[in-house]
Amino acid sequence: MRLGINGFFWNLTTTGSGQYTHQLLRGLSKLSDRPRCLLFRPRNSEPRSPTPQPTVDVEEHLLRPPFPLTRDLSKVWFEQISLPRACRNEGVDLIHVPYFAPPLMGGDKTVVTIHDLIPLILPAYRGSALVRAYTKLVSAGARRAAAIVTDSRSSREDILRLLRVDPARVRVVYLAAEDRFKPVRDPRQLQRVRQKYGLPEEYVLYLGGFDQRKNLSTLLAAYAALDADLSREAPLVIAGQLPAQDSDFFPDPRRMVQRWNLQDKVFFIGWVAEEDKPTLYSGAALFVFPSLYEGFGLTILEAMSCGTAVVASSSSSLPEIAGEAALLFDPYQTEELAEAVSSLLRNETRREELATRGLERARLFSLEKMISQTMQVYESVMMSA
């Protein structure tokens, strides 16, 4: 099989779609009977970081539009024109688009991974008229796709409800945390990362984005409601690149910290290097994830894989991924989150029990299983073509 892969996010390795594309190719490369992978990327894309060279057996093709286009139009041209045309020219048997942007043409040979339908579900994420037109375009492409892969049953239900596609064409394939996410017990390694980021001896961790669905306001309000001594003994560590400007869409958590006088109870450590994340998770007393909507919620699986107890929102896909291995709370109830954090900080036995359950739960999600099930989708499409 000659498999064409949309590599638009290949060089954007800090995005979920970029990480998924890399995982997909790494996993496929380990198969004894693997497809011949052709990675198609836009030549005029602007990398936010040095473009990684493929470390797997893949044939790269760089595509550019025949005339100058704006950045947004160039992306649409790549997805809708350049990619399907290049795949036809290269004799590709099947196209996999690893994010929500399938082409309108060639749907009978297209598999698309839709991680979530945030632009269709959350009004604040629908964007301008042009963005809404783009969402309609890719939604139409998804309806024509031979198969849709999605990360959770929760997202599958959203796809069936909002895109109205044949249920037989929508397959759930769970993601997996990378192998590097495992418990770090070496005191020297823990101390190195603690010193590098100025971490306290004990802390509660949040690692993720800062857009409004991440619900940091509820997390900070809950921390303000904690017993003062408890929140000082185990302050909240917030990791990630803070918003450049305070806005309704990207509320700056530093403003909330000042409003609730949490300056001595909340630490902002900024961007965290990928190689430090397992140690950061492992050193935390708890990992808290208050998001209002997730297609999968990979960070809770990463934290579980590192042996850290998890407190997670009961919304969207998160209960499905966490199972019985996390303490869930209503993301709209500040008191419920405060009680969850407080009870676990005061009960080390319960924390250790959740951490053990989390490790067991995380083992159910593997790259091998993800790739095997994705290959089954490819084969079913090829057989029905």
N, C-alpha and C positions, 0 to 999 in steps of 0.2 A: 504493500500500500504506500502510495506517495501522499503524505499528509502535509498540507499547507497550513501554517499557523500564523495568525495575525500577531505581529510582534510590535505593535504600536507602543506598548508599555515596557518593552524590553529594557530600555535604559532608565526607566523610572522605578528603580528597585525599592524605593521607600513606599510605593503605593501597593495596595492590595492586589490590583490587577497585574502589576509587574512581578510581584513575588509569586503569584499563582502561575504566571507564564514560565518563570524559571523552574518552579517545582514540577510543572507538567513536563517540560523538556528533560529535566534530570531524571524523572521517574520513567519516562518512555525510553531513555537511553539505557536503562538497566535491564530492559526486557531482552530475552534471547531472540525472540521473533518480533523485533520491533519494526514499526513503520519507518520508511525513509522520510525524515522530517525536513521540510523546507520552511525557513523562518523569513517572513516578509516584513521589512521595516521601512518606514518613510525616510528617505535620505535627508529631507529638510527639517526633520524634527530637531528641537533644541534640547539637548540633554541637560538635565538639572544636576547630573553627576557624571563622571567619566563613564562612557558607554562600556559595559562589561562585554568581554569577548566570550562567545559560547564555549563552554568547557565540555560540551557533549557533541555527539556526531550529528551535526546539523548543517544544512546548506543554506547560506544566507543570501538574500536578495534585497537590495536597497532600491526603493521606488521613489520617483519624484513626479510631480504633475508636469505636464508639457508647457505650462506657462505659470507665471507668478500668481500666487493666491495668498490671501490672508491666512493666518495660522488656523483659524477655525474652519475655513473653507478647505484648506489643505488637508485637514484631518478627515473631513467628510469625503473629499475626493479619494483619499487613500482607501478608506473603508468601503466606499460604494463603487468606485471605478477601478483604481489601480490594482487593488488586491484581487478581486475576482478575475480581472483581465490577465494579470500575471499568472494566476493559478491555472487558467485555461491554457496559456502559452506553455507552461511548464508541465502540462499533463498531470496535474494534481487530481487525485481520486476523491479527496475529501478535504474540506476547509474547516479548521477549528478557530472560531473567534472567541478568545478567552475573556471577553467582557461584553457588555450590553451594546453591541454595535454590529449586528449581522447585516450583510448586504441584501438589498432587495432582490437582485438577480442571482441566480444560482443557488436558491434556497434548498433544492433537492440534494445538494452536495455539501450543505453547511450544517455544522454543529456549533451552537453558541452556548457559552456559559453565562448565565444571568445570576450574578451573586445576590442582587436585591433589586427592588423596584422603587427605590427611594424617591425618584422624581415623580412617580405616579401616586405615591402614598402620602408624602409629607408636603403640604402646600408651600412651605418656605423653601423647598428645594426644586421647585418647578422652573424657576429662572425666568428669563425674558421671553418674549414672543419667539425669538429665533431658537432659544433653547427648547421651548415647548414644541416647536416644529421639528427639531432634531429628534426629540423623544418620540414623536409620532412616527417619524421615518424609521427609527430603529425598532419600534414596536411592530410596525408593518413587516419589517424584515424578519423579526422573530416569529411572527405568525406563519411565514413561508419556510422557515428553517426545517430541515429534516428532523432535527432533534434539539431539545433544550436540556442542558445540564444545569442544575442549581444546587446550592450548598446545604439546603435543609428542607424538611417537610413544610416548615413555616413559609419559606420563600416559594415553594411549589404551590401552596394554596393561594398565595398572592398572584402568582403568574396565571394560574387557572382562572382566578376571579377577574383579573384586570386585563389580561391579554386574550382570554377566551380561546385557548388553543386546545387541541385534542389531548386529553390527559395521557394517552399512550405515548405521546412524544416528549413528555417532561419527566426526566429522571433525576432523582436525588443522588448526588455523589458527595459525601462529606469530605471536607478539607482535613488536613492534618498539620500539626505543629512540626516544624523541622526537627531533625534528630538532635540538633545542638541544644534544644530545650530539654534539660534534665537537671535534677537537683545538684547544686554546687555546695559541697560540704567543706571544702578546703578553707580553713580560717584565713590563710594568707590571701587567697583570691577574694574572699568576702571583704577583708579589710582593705585590699587595694581599691576595689570599686567603691567602698564606703568613703575612703579618703578622696578618690577622684571626683566624686559628685557631692561631697560634703554631707553625707547621710548621717542621720542619728543612729544610735545603737539599735533602737527598735522603731519601726515605722509601718504605716499602712500605705500601700502603693496604689496610685492610679497611673496607667500608661495608656495613652490614646490621643484622639483628636480633641478639638476644642469647639467644633461647630455645635449649634444649639441642641441637636438630637443626642449629643453625648451627655447632656444633663448634669454638667458640673455644678450648676447652681444648687441643685438638690443635695449633691454630695457635700458642698461647702456649708450649706445650711444645716445639714445633719452634724457636721463636725462642730459647728457653733453650738449645737444643742447637747453635745457630749459633756460629761463631767469634766471640769477644767483640768484636774490633776491627770485624768486618764488621757486626754488629748495632748497634754504636754509630754507625758511619758511615751506615748506612741503617736507622734505627729504624722500628718498626712504629707506624703511625698508625691508631687505631681510632676510627671515626666512627659516631655514632648515640647515641640517648638510652639511657643506662645503666639497668639494672634499679633500681627503687626499693628493692627488698630482695633479698638473696641467698637463693636457693632452689634446689632440685634442678632445677626447670623453667626458671628464669631464673638460672643461675649468674653471679655477679658477677665479671667478669674481673679487677677490681682485686685481689681476694683471691688469684687465681692469680699476678698480677704480683708481689705481695709474697712469695708462697711461693717463687718462682723468682728473686727478686732482680733483677727486670727494670725497676726504676723508672727507670733512665736509658736504657732501650731501647724503651719503649712509651709513646706519647703518647695520651691520651684527649682528643678535641676536642669531644665532645658533638654536639648536633644541628647539622646542616648545612643552611643555606638552599638551597632548590632551585636558585636561580640561581647558586650557588657550586659545585654538584656537577661540572659539566663541567671547571671549572678545577682542582678538587681531584683528579679522575681524571687530568687531563692532566699535572699536576705530579708524579705518582707514578712511581717507577722501575718498580714492579710493582703489580698489583692481585691480591690473594689471596682466594680464596673457598673455604673448606673444608667447605661444607655437606654434611650426610649425605643430605638429600633435598630436591629442588626440582621443582616442576611445570614450570618453565621456566628460572629463574635470570636475570632481566632485568638484574641488576647487571653480570654479566660482559659482556653485550652493550653496556651503556652504557660500560663501561671500554674495550672494543674500539673503539667508535665515537669515543672520545676519543684513540685512538692510544696506548693503554697496554698493555704486555705483561701477559698474564693467566696466573696459576697457579690451576687449579681442580680441585676434587674430581672423581674419576671415577665418581661415583654418580649414579643416577637419570637425569634429562634432561640433565645438564650436558655430557657428551661429545657428545651429539646437537647441542646448540646451539653448542658451541665448535668442533666439527670438528677440523681440524688447526691451528687458530689459537691454541691454548693449550697450556701444559704441564700435563698431568694427573697426579694422584697418588692413591694409595689413601688415603681420608680416615681410615682407622684406623691408618695407619702414620706415626708422628711422624717417623721418620728419613727417610722418602721425601719428606715435605713439606720438611723442613729441607734436604735435598739439592737439591730443585727450586729453592727460594729462593736458596740459596747459589750454585748454578751460574749462575743468571741474573744475580745481582748482580755476579758476577765476570766475566761475559761480555757486554759491551755490544752486541757484534755480534749475538749470539743474541737479546738483548732487542729490538733494533731489527727483527730479522727477524720475531719474533712479533708485534710491534706492527703491522708492515706487513700481515701475514697477518690480523690482527684487524680492521684497517680494511676489508680486502677481504671478510672474512667478514660483517661487520656490514652491508655494503651488500646482502646477500642478504635481509635482513629489513627490510621497509618497511611504513609505515602503509597505503600504497596497496594493496599486496598483501594485507595483513590485511583491509582493508575489502572488496576485491573478492571474496576467498574467503568472507567472512562473508555478503555479498550472495548468493553462489551457494547457500549453505545456506538463506537465507530463501526464495529462489526455488524451490528443490527442495521445500521444505515446502509452499509455496503451491500448487505444481503437483500435489502428491500429496494435497492436502486434499479 
